[in-house]
């Protein structure tokens, strides 16, 4: 089986106190270190000669130096959860003062997945009951007749497509209406559980199995007593353009699966972008193989082409010592990425088959389960899955050169689909031509080339005289012969060399370990965990017809509002990056009679609490696990309530609008923005335009 194009897709933290390991644990670590080399590999010579002076560090620079020594014994686990495939790498550091460069040769990648041996496992999961008693229903081990949830990672990223969201809701209601709750279905556990599962829940259920396999693998190498006595650090990879919501969802899934029940000594968790991890691994391999021949100010672009996203990072050589074999790198521009990986080739193939079959025959193939694809999850039924598996073989080998060849996709024999010369269906098979397959590749390949062009443009714009010397292609999709040929032609036009490593499928997981060691680079920052929920008191539209005060407020326009609701922004268990705060904003407005506002401005008592030109913002923080929806439902003894008073007379005229009520006269509407910054402290600020109305800081 050829390697598929892959995606490089509340935990307690504590300060680690040094301790003396029992001699038996040292013995096991020594034994593990002596057998930790990958199969069929031999120890590599040191990549870099020891540096005579400590290498300087800066937040944006990577430093190649073999003089870096690891400070302590620990286990490092890298989780590369991808759209189509997931990889896990790990490294056992047996004691402090080991040479990091030599240690990096001992990075291991889990390969012994159930029913298959490979560097990655499919990110597929099924809630269907297994007809095969020993089937685990995830990864490679899923029944042929099961409904498969696929590409769930893409659903972690919020969509701004309201039309798609409405379509998902419509089809979800359709599915719920047609749920079969017969006794047989309930007894056999054959219920569509994806209907009440959020994408984060599905990812968590999937990663629970990955974590269990990881535990078994590491335990078999070093023993349970080692895992129970030395710190375990986890580094998680993520796409270059990944929202805070998606990062939090991935973080929650990872920490729920890799919990302290399985790994009792989990200490630090850090994040690294997929293109950055890929760049560090690619740089090291290229140097070892003698492909890295750069001079000062030369630049190179690393393309991490995965299943869901294509991510790109660019670097400049700012220092080089040929004798000492030391290189200092600086990131150029910002990493960029787009959802255009190999998954979209598969989607184009499915759309092609649907178009060829037509509505009636497509319904024969998919049945009512076609609705599942738009319910918020990508669900592949068994028959469509069979077609996609046939297409995988074509996709992996496709070079784009066979102009007169065609490939048959055999349709299921148990459905009655007639041959059609016009539709290219003959003897129960759909014929794919070279042009058909090129069209399926077009979106992914063209957008990858556009991203590379944008990355090169960033370099040229940022500093005159910089030159891109090489493009490194990596990732599962990077193994595609057709993509490599298109990128190579692109490079020829720009006079830029293109290179591709032999081990690009596991580049992100291995690169994440290298990054976490601080090898030729700064270590990724350790994330904090948000200890409380943070929000503000708001009022929301009330649709109940007969609410009585104080349950309902009616504004000057006659709109009914439910008061004392809480809108939560930062949530307990969310991640806080040490190099950037969580920033959330809420736009609000207050209304006031124009005559009262005029009186307030002239009042000699202005500034007193009773002044009608003061408005309150109520900030709430609670450590409760479940955030309450109403202020009066929060535990007042545990929650913190902070009241900020805003002076409406300080609102700029540009943020004051006038409107009239036929019964009560003229009113003014004051617009403001509430900002909450969660970092080492929580900063609260209310602004209107550039004017700060009030602010305050509270402990995290």
Secondary structure, DSSP 8 states (H G I E B T S, - for coil): ----------------------HHHHHHHHHHHHT-S-TT------SS---SS-----TTEEE--TT-B--S-EEEEEEEE-SSEEEEEEEEE-SSS-BHHHHHTT-EE--EETTEE-S-EE--B--S--SSTT--SBTTB--TTS-EE--GGGGGS----HHHHHHHHHHHHHHHHT----HHHHHTT---GGGG--HHHHHHHHHHHHHHHHHHHHHHHH-HHHHTTSEEEEEEEE-SS--HHHHHHHHHHHHHHS-TTT-TTEEEEEEEEHHHHHHHHHHHHHHHTT-----TTEEEEEEEE-SS-EEEEEEEEEEEETTTTEEEEEEEEEEEEES-STHHHHHHHHHHHHHHHHHHHHHHHHGGGGGGGGTTS-EE-HHHHHHHHHHHHHHHH--S--TT-EEEEE--TTS----BTTTTEETTEEEEEHHHHHHHHHHHHHHHHHHHHHHHHHHHHHSTT-EEEEEEEESSGGG-HHHHHHHHHHHHHHT-EEEE-TTGGGHHHHHHHHHHHTTTS----B-EE--SEEEEEEEEE---TT--TTS-EE-TT--EEEEEEEEEEE-TT-EEBTTB-EEEEEEEEEEEEHHHHHHHHH-TTTTSTT-TTEEEEEEEEE--SS--SBGGGS-TTT-EEEEEEEEGGGS-GGGEEEEEETTTEEEEEEEEEEEEEESSEEEEEEEETTEEEEEEEEE-
